[in-house]
Amino acid sequence: MIKRICLFLMVLLAISCSGPAPEPASGHLYIIGGGGRTDAMIERMVDLAGGENARILVITTASGYPQDTGVYQAGQFQAHGAAWSSWVHITGQNADQDSILQLIESATGIFFSGGDQRRLTRAMNDSPALQAIRKLYQNGGLVAGTSAGAAVMSRHMITGTELANPDSTHPFGDILAENMEIWDGFGFVDEAIIDQHHIRRKRFNRLLSATLENPEKLGIGIDETTALIVYPDRTAEVHGVRSVLIIDARYAQDIHTDPDGRLRSRGVVLHVLGAGDRIDLRTGKVTAS
């Protein structure tokens, strides 16, 4: 009896300390695996950001050529019907400036360019600028990105650096434990680890390794000229030209490392999705188009 009372009190304490659950976002994510963007893809982003009233701010922080990238990508959105589009290069030094925050607050959509995702997290994690983008998303805005701007969407972010085999002449040529460098991404997707350029650059090994070491997360590999649209109800739809791979190890058996450091498992599920196919990020259930 005493044990039951103690257990009941512990449950009550856990509930009281956890606080209210966060409100679900009413916005959309548009996550592109890199490469080119078709007219239909750009038009879909404009539509999700408000159509003829869309105001899309391009963030070039990941890029090594921010001005060229910003001018080109902002021009694409304006050419496809956005009411306004501009660009800004956010750094660790200006991520709290009022002028930057005002730009974000005036936008209905954010687009993270490609480049190096580590530049994004170094500059923006825990910053007022990222908080403002989260607020935009919570209130119905669009958050989109390509390549590095896709990788940063997940909470567990693949950097692209090998740890166990850094001198390999064949990048991620094996499915090794403790080989994947994972940083804290922006966390717009908490249900999955996202990888980009996935089929085109043969990145299956690295995503499978990351997923087996974090089996509570789906592995999502998005190919070039292809996007995953995440809706407010946490279902996601493939949009674009090529494929999206889903690795589901949540119910896999006997995930372990052999004496040579290679990961092993049984019962891992793989889905290969195309345009119009959907997945529920919470349950992993796939619906064909």
N, C-alpha and C positions, 0 to 999 in steps of 0.2 A: 504493500500500500504506500509506504513511504517513497519507494522508488518511483511509483506512478506519479505521486504528487511532485517529486523533484523534476521528473521529465516534463510534466505539464508546465511547471514554472519556467523551465529552460526554454520551452517553445514560446511561451508568452514573452519572455525577455528578448528572444531572437526577433519576434515580430515587432516589438516596440522599438528595437534598435535599428531595424532595417529601414524604417521610414516609408513614405509613400512611393509607389513605383513611378518611374518617370513617364511623362506623357509621351505616347507614340508620335513620331514625326508625321506631319501631313504632307511633306514634300516628296520629291523623287530623286533617285540617284541614276545617273547615266554613266556607266563604267565601260570605257573603251580599251580594248587590248592593244592599242597602238596602231601604227600604219596609217593608211589614208582614211578619210571619212567621206562617205558618199553624200550626195545632196540630200538624200532621204534621211540620213543620220543627223546631219546638221539641222534640217528642218524639224525633226522630232525633238531635238534639244530646245530649239526655239519655241516649239509648241508647249513643251513641258514647263518652260520658264514664263509662259504667259502669252505666247503668240505674238500678235502685233503690238502688244504692250511689254514684251520681254525686254529686260535690261540685264545684259550678261557681262560680267566682269571676268576677264581672263587673268589668272594669276600665273606668272611666268617663273616663279621661284625655282622650280626644278631645272629650268633650261640654262644651258651655257651661253645662249644667244638671246637674252630676254627681249630686246627691242624688236629684232626681226620676227621672233616667235609671236610676240604680243600683237604687233601690227597685223601680221598675216591672219592669226586666229580670230582677232576681234573683227577684222574685215570679212571673214567668212560668215560670222553670225549676222552682221549687218546686211550682207548680200543675200541672206536667206530669210529676211523679214523681221529681224529684231529691231525694236524701236531705237535701241542704243546699245553700243558695245564698246568697251575700252579695256585697257590692260594695266596691271600694276605689278611691280616686282617687290615682293615682301621679303624683308630680311629680319634677322634677330634684332636689328637696331630700330626698325620702323614699325614693327608689328603691333605696337601700342599707340601709334600716333593717331590723333583725331582725324586727320585727313584720310588715312587708310580706312579707319572704321566707318567714316561717312560714306566712302565709296562702296563698301560692302553693304551697309544698311540701305543704300539707295538702289541696290541691285535686286533682281528677282531670280537671278541664276549666277552660279559661280562655275568657272571652268579651270581646272588645274592642267597646265600643259605637261608635256613629257620632258624627260631629262633624267635626273638622278633623284629618286624619292627621298634620299637622305638629306638633300638640301631643304626639302619641304619640312621634314620633321624637325631638323635642327632649328630652322627659322620660326616655326609656327606652333609646335606642340606647347600646350599650356599658355598660349598667348591670347590677348584680347581679340586679335584678328580671327583666330580660330573659333573663339567663343561666339563672335558675331556671325560667323558662317554657320555654326550649329543652330543659332537662333533663326537664321534665314530658313534653314532646312526644317526646323521644327514648325515654322509658320507657313509652310507650303511651298517654299522655293526649291529650285533645282540645284543640286550639287553634282557636277560632272567632271570627268577627267580622262586623260588618255595616257597609256604607258606608265610612267612614274606616277602620274595623276590617278591611275587605276590602282596601282600597288598600295598607295597610301590610304585608300579607302578602308581597308580592313584594320582591325585592332592589332592583329599579328601580321606584321609587314615583312615580306621577304626583301632583303636589301640587294641580293645578287652576289654576295660575298661567300666564298667557301671557307670553312673553318678547319675541318679535319684534313682536307686535301688541297691546301691553297696553291700549291705549285703544279697542279694537274694541267697537262696540255689538252685535256678533254674536259671542259667545264661540266661539273655535276655528272660525271661519267658512271657513277655508281649510286646506289641507294644506301647511303651511310648515315649512321646515327651521329648526332652532335656535329654535323657538317653545315647546317643551315644557320646563317646569321639572321636572326629575327629581331626587329626593332618594334617599338610602339608606334603604330600608325595612328591615323586620325579616328578610327573606330566608328565610321558611319555604317560599316558592316561588322557586326560582332559575331555572326553565326558562321563565318567562313574566313579562310585565308585566300587572298586573290593573287593570281599571277597573270602576267600579260605577255604578249607576243608568243602565246603558249605553244601552238602547234608549229608555227612558222620557224621558231628558234629551238624547237625540240626540248622544251623545258619540263617534260613530264616527270623526269627523275627528281628534280628539285621540289616540285610541288608535292609529289607522292611522299618524299622524305619529310617535308614539313607537316603534311597531314598525318602521317603515322606517328609523329612525335607530338602532335596536338590532335588526337583523334576525336575530341569533342567538337571540332570545327570541320565543316565541309571544306574541301579543296576545290577552288574554282579557277580554272585556267581559261582565260579569254583570248581568242586568237585575234590577229590583226584585222582591221576593217570590220570589226564585230563588237557589239556592246551587250551589256546586261543591264536592263532597266529594272531597278528595284522600286516597287510600288509601296505606298504607305502601309499596306497590310502584310508586308514582308514576303510577298510573292515576287518572283523575278521572271522577266521575259527576255529571250534572246532576240536581238535586233541587229540587222546588218547582213554581211555577206558570208562569213565563214562559220566556225564552230566554237562552242563552249564545252569544256570537259568538266564534269563534276566527279570528284572523288569523295566517297562517303565511307569513312572508316569507323563510324560511331558504334556500329554493332560488330566490328571485326573481332576475331578471336586470336588470342595468343600473340599479341604484338610484343616483339622482343628483339633483342640484338644478339647476333651470333658472335662467336669468339673473334671474328675478323672485323667486327663493327658494322656489319651489314644488317639492315632492318629486315625483319620477317613478319609475316602475318597471314591469316586466312580469313576469307569472307569479306574482303574489301569490295565495295560496289563501285562500278564505273558507269557513268552516263555520258554519251556524246550527243549534245543538243545542237539544233539548228534554229534558224529564224522562226519565231512564233512559238517555239517550245517554252514551257514554263516550269519553274521549280519553286516549291514553298521552302524558304530558307530555314524555317523553324522545324519542319518535319522531314525535309528531304524528298518529299513526294514530287514526282515529275509528271507533267501532263503534256502529251504530244500535241502539236498544232494540227 
